[in-house]
Amino acid sequence: MATLPLSIRPVATKRDRKAFIDIAYRLNSDDPNWVPPLKAEEAGKIDPKKNGWFSHAIAQLFIATRGDQVVGRISAHIDTLALTLPPEQGFGPGVGCWGMVEAEDRNVWRALISAAEGWLKQQGMTRALGPISLSVWEEPGLLVEGHDHPPTVMMGHHKPHYQEWVEEAGYQGVKTLYTYELDITKQFPPIVQRIVAAGEKNGRITIRKVNKAKFADEAALILAILNDAWSDNWGFVPLTQPEIDDVGKKLKPIVFEDLIRIAEVDGEPVAFMITLPDLNEAIKPLNGNLLPFGWAKLLLWLRAPKVRTMRVPLMGVVKRMQASRLASQLALMMIEYIRRDAVTNFGATRGEIGWILDDNQGMRSIAEIIECTVNKRYEIYERTL
């Protein structure tokens, strides 16, 4: 029986958008460690009206078909803010991206990458980075190590053979991202306990919980620290207010005051740490659907979540204090306070920190001093167009 010809077409209709979302569920259905995202969230991610990232970005989605069957998908996109950044920080003029890629076989993969690259070249791009889905703040990188356990909330998961396929397409790794895990039921090493105790005796230092009643004000404060703290990092693109507004709506249900800390020195906010209960533990059994009863189960879980894992997606210390002993002390104090509350109030036993850039020696040193181990590795690839 002859193989049906492969076709790649731009996503143009509501039916196409549904097919773009649904193919991920079919191709990953045999992977026990893949967590089916909520389809409503996936639809919002690719909708310019619901994703604030589109206020400074453009994207073209593609689906691959053989006959009537969808066999793959990919996004090609350009972040106009990223184009203005220094090239040594990863982006810069002429850099476009691709992501959200799923493929039934290597021929589909090649065709999808080719379609994405073709669109990027039409837009005047000269270099491609991928996978980045869609914003660098969402799910950057291809999982290349750690396929044997599920991802935590807002982290990606990919088939192991995708690494071979992307490298066959002429891409080379440009940046590695790590996540670290640890047993949070155990006390930290004595040296960490001494550093925390010393900080508690320092009258200049205050570590406070966020006030959810002032959610917008607290989010603005954290954003200001974040955009300063991360501004020299590889791949940094400033978060904009439309993005903060949309992310705030999505994350507010899993924002708990005792899991987010702000550190102040002499009354000035200088650092923060955000921790999220692993929502993936609750949504995995739903298979992407809130109906008919998924919404009720999720709502019940959100009222008083009990989880195995807590994820730390973001930490930051203002730039002028980075590399100082005080910065490390503030970080360790926030980690210890949140560790205690995560265990006591949420029943958590495991923490995951990341992602962390391979050249972020400050954060990697903190992960090591609290005796974390690398549990997942993601790679961002590049190729000249």
N, C-alpha and C positions, 0 to 999 in steps of 0.2 A: 504493500500500500504506500503510495507516494506521500511524502511529508507535505503538509499544507504550507504555502509560502508565508513567510514572516512579514508582518506589516507594523510599522511604527507610525503613530499619528498623534498630533497634539490633542490634549484634552480640551474639548470645546463645549460640551453639553452637560446637563445635570446627570444624565446617564453615564457619561464618561467619568465624571467626578466620583460617582458611586463605584464604578468599576475600578478606578484608581485606588480607592480605599479598600475595596473588598479583596483584591488580589493578594494583599499581604496576609490575610487570614487563611486563604487556601494554601499558599506556598509554605506557610509556617505551621500548619496544623499538626504536622508530625513531630514538632520540636517541643518536648515537655518543658523546656526552660524559656520558651517564648511567652511573653505576657501580652495577650490581645488587648490593645488599647481601646478605650471607649470610642465607638465609631463617631459619636457626636463630637468628641474632642478632635478626632482626626479631620472631620469635615470643617471644623472651625479653623484648624491650622492652615488649611489651603484656601480659606475664604478671605479675600482682602478686606471684607467688611467686619471680620471678627478677629483678625490677627493684626495687632498694631505694627508688627514688623513691616508690613506692606506700605506703611506710610513713608518708608525710605528705601523700598526694594521692589523689584519686579521679578516675576517668575513665569516660566512656561512648564507645564506638566505634560508628560508623554505617557502613553500606554502602548504596549506591544500586544499584538494579536496574531493567532494562527487560526484562520477561519473565523468562527464565532467565539473562540475562547481567548480570554485575556491571559497572557503568559508573562507579563512583566510591567514594570512602571519605573519612571525616574522623573526627578524635577531638575530643571536648569534655572539658576537664579543669580541675580546681581543685586548686591547691597550697595546702594549709592554712597552710604556713609563709609563703608569699607574701602571704596575707591579713593577716598581722600586721605587715607592713613599712610604712614611711612612703610615702604616696602619691607624694611627689615623686621617689621612686626607682623609679617605674614600676608597682609592684603596689599592695598595700594592700587595705583592706576592699572587698568587692564586685567584685573583678577575677577573672574566669575567662579561660580560654584555649581556643583550638582549634588543631589542627595535623594533621600526617600526611595532608594533603589531596591527593587526586588526583581529577580529573574528566575525563570524556570530552568534555564540551562545557559551554558557559556555563550552560545550563539545569540541568544536573546540579550544577554549582558552586553556583548560587544555592540550590538545594534543600538541598544539604549544609550550607552556611553557615547557612541558616534552621533546620535541625534542630539543629545545634550550639548556636546562640543560644537556641533554645527550651529545650534542656536546661539551659543555664547560667542562664536566667531562672527555671526551675523550682527551681533550687538557691539562688535568692536573689541571683544576681549582677546587677550593674547596668552592667558595662563588660566588653567583650571585647577581648583582645589576641590577635593571631595573625599568621602561623603560629608556633607554638612546639611542637616535637615531641620528646618530650613535656615534658621538663624544659628549663628555660632553659640548662642545662649541656649539652644534647645537640645539637639542631639548631634554633636560633632563627632566625627571619627567613625572608623569601622572597627568593630570588635574583633581583635586578633588573638586574644588570650582571655580565658574565663568563660568559655561557652558552657561549662558544666553546671552552672547555677544561674537562676533568673536574675535579670537586671532589677535595680531598684527604681523608684519613681523618677521619671524624666531621664532615664538612661536608655541607650539603644542596645539591641541584641540582633546579631546577624549570623547567617550560616557560615560555618568555618571555611567552605570553599570559595567564598566571595573574595577572600584575600588573594588567592591564586589568580582569580579572574581579573581583579583590578590591576594586579601587577603585570599580567599578560597584556593588558591594554596600554602598557608603557608608562604606568604611573610609579612614582617613587615616594616613599615615606618622607614627609617633611616635618612632622611633629607627632610626638607620642603623648598620650594622655593616660594617666593612671587613676584607678580607684583603689582605696585601701580599706581593709576591714579589720575589726578588732572585737574582742569579747568585752562588752561594756559592763558586765557584772563583776569584773575583777577590778581591784584598786589599781591605780596607775603606779609606776615604779616610785620608790622613795624620793628620788630627786625631783620628780614632778610634784609630789605632795609637798615637798619643802618649798618649791617655787610658788605654789598656790597659797600656802600658809603665809609666806612672806608678803605676798600681794594683799592678803586680807588684813595685814597689819599696817599697810600703807594707806594713810588717810587721804592721799591724793586720788586713789583709785576707787571707782564705783562700777560694779557690774550689775546692771539692772535688766529686768524682763521688759519686753515691749508691752505697750498698752494697746490692746486690740480695739478699745473704744476710740482710739485716735489712729486708726489704721492708716489713713492717708498721710498724716503727718509723720508717722513712724516710717512708712515706706519711702517718703521723700528724704528723710534723714539717712536711711540706709543707702538709698540710691546715690546720694552725694558722696558718702564714704566709698561706696563701691566704684564709682566712676573715677575717683581720685586714686584709690588703692590699686586698681587693675590697669590703669592707663598706659603703663609701659609693658604690659604683658603681650606675648605673641597672640595674635588673633583677636585682640581687644577691639570691640566696636561699642561705643557708648550706648547704653540703654536709653531709649527715648521715652517721653511721657506716655504716648499711645501704647507702647509695649508694656510699661509698668501698669497702666490701667487694666489692660487685658490679662496680664499675668496675675495681677492682684485679684481679679474676679475668679480666676481659675483656682488659685492657691488659697484664697481666704478660708475655705472650709477645712483645710488641713494646716492652718496657722494656729498654733497654740502658744500662749504667752510664755510658758515655762520652757519652750523649746527654741526661743529666739532671744539672744542676749545682745545688749549694747554696752560697750565699755566706755567709761568716761574717765578722763584724767583732768583734775582741777575743774570739774564740771563741764568739760567739753567732750562731746561724743567723738571718739577717735577710732573705734573698731566695732565690728559686729560679727555675729555668727548666726546663721539660719540653719535650723534642723527641721526635717520633715518626717513624719511617720510614713513608712513605706506603703503608699496607697496601692501599689501593685499587688500586695498581699490580699487586698479586698476586691480588686477588680479582675484578677486572673480568672476566678470561677465564672464570671459573667460573660465571657467570650465576646466582649465588645458591646454587649447590648444591655441597656437599662430597662427594657421591657421584656416580659410583662412584670417581673417582680424584682429585677435587678436594682431599680431605683430605691425600693424600700430597704433592701439589704444594705445598700451603700449608705443610705441615710442613717440607718441604725448604727452602722460601724462608725460613721463620722461623729456621732454624739459622744462616744467614749471609746476611741480606738485602742485596741490592745494589739500590739504588733511585736514581731520578732526583731525587725530591723528598723533602725533610724538612719536616715541619710543626711549628711551635711553637704549640701550643694554649693554653699557660698560662705566664705569668710573674707574679711578684709580689714586691713589696718591702714590708716592714712599714710601717704607716701613718705612724708617727712620723718615718720617714726619707724619705717621699715628697716630691718636689719639691726634694730636696737634690742637690747635685752628686755626692755620694758614691753616691746611689741610681742615678744615670745611669751612673756609672763601673762599679758592680757589674753592671748590666745589660749594658753593652757588653763587659765582661770575659767574662761567661758566654756571650754570643752568639759572641764570637771563639773561645773555647775549643771550643765545640760545633761551630762552623763548620769548624774544622780537622779535628776527628775525623770529622765527617760526610763530608767529602771523602775523607780518607785511608782510613778504615776501612769505609765503606759505598759509596764511589763516587758519592756524591750530587753533583749539579751545581746544584740549584735549591732554594731555601728558600721556605717560605710561613709568614708570621706572621699569626696572627689566629684568631678574629675580634677586632677592636678597636673599641670604642665610638667614635662620632663625636666625643664630648666628652672622650675620654681623651687630652688634649694631651701628657701625658708619654710615653705609648707611641707616639703618632703622631710625636712629635719624634724619638724613637729610631729609628723606621722610616725617617724621612727622612734622618737623619744617616748611616745606613749605606746610603743610596741605594736604598731599596726603592721600588717603584711599586705603586699600587693595582691589583689584578687581579680582584677580585670585590667586589660590593656587595650587601648583604642589607638588607631593610627589614622592620621589625616594625610592624604596623598596629594601630589601635585604633578602637573604635566604642562609643558609649553604647547600651546595650540598652533 
